[in-house]
Amino acid sequence: MNECAGYLDLARGSIDRIIIQHVKEYMIMTSLGDESIMNTMAKLSAKLGLILLDIEGALAALVRLIE
C-alpha cells in the first residue's frame, strides 16, 4: 500500500473547524479566511449548537472587517 495514501485523503479539502473537548471546557478553532484562525473557549455546560451559531455570526462580521 502507498505510504502517502492517508495524506492524499487529507489533502482533498480544507479544515473549517476543530473542536477540542476538555474536562471543563470546549476550545473551538475556526478558519477565518486563508491565513487566520478564530479561537473560542466555552464551558462544557454551554449549549454547543448555540455557540456554533454565535461563532458563525461573529465570523461573518470579522470577515467583513478584514477584507
C-alpha positions in Angstrom: 0.0 0.0 0.0 1.2 3.5 -0.8 2.6 5.3 2.3 1.1 8.6 1.2 -2.4 7.4 0.8 -3.6 8.8 4.1 -2.0 12.2 3.3 -3.7 12.3 0.0 -7.1 11.7 1.6 -6.5 14.7 3.9 -5.3 16.9 1.1 -8.7 16.8 -0.6 -10.1 19.8 1.3 -9.6 22.3 4.0 -10.4 22.2 7.7 -13.2 24.6 8.6 -13.4 23.9 12.4 -11.7 21.9 15.1 -13.4 21.3 18.4 -11.5 20.1 21.4 -13.4 18.9 24.4 -11.5 19.1 27.7 -12.8 18.1 31.1 -14.0 21.6 31.9 -14.4 23.4 28.6 -14.5 23.4 24.8 -11.9 25.0 22.6 -13.2 25.7 19.1 -10.8 26.8 16.4 -12.5 28.2 13.3 -11.0 29.2 10.0 -11.2 32.9 9.3 -10.1 33.4 5.8 -7.0 31.8 4.3 -4.5 33.0 6.9 -6.4 33.5 10.2 -8.0 31.4 12.9 -10.6 32.5 15.5 -10.3 30.7 18.8 -13.3 30.4 21.1 -13.5 29.0 24.6 -16.7 27.9 26.3 -17.7 25.9 29.4 -19.0 22.4 28.9 -22.3 23.4 30.4 -22.9 25.7 27.4 -25.0 24.5 24.5 -22.6 23.7 21.7 -25.2 24.3 19.0 -25.9 27.9 20.1 -22.1 28.5 20.5 -21.6 27.4 16.9 -24.4 29.7 15.7 -22.8 32.6 17.5 -19.4 31.8 16.0 -20.9 31.8 12.5 -22.3 35.3 13.1 -19.0 36.6 14.6 -17.1 35.1 11.6 -19.3 36.9 9.1 -18.7 40.2 10.9 -14.9 39.6 11.2 -14.6 38.6 7.5 -16.3 41.9 6.5 -13.7 43.8 8.6 -10.6 42.1 7.3 -11.5 42.1 3.7 
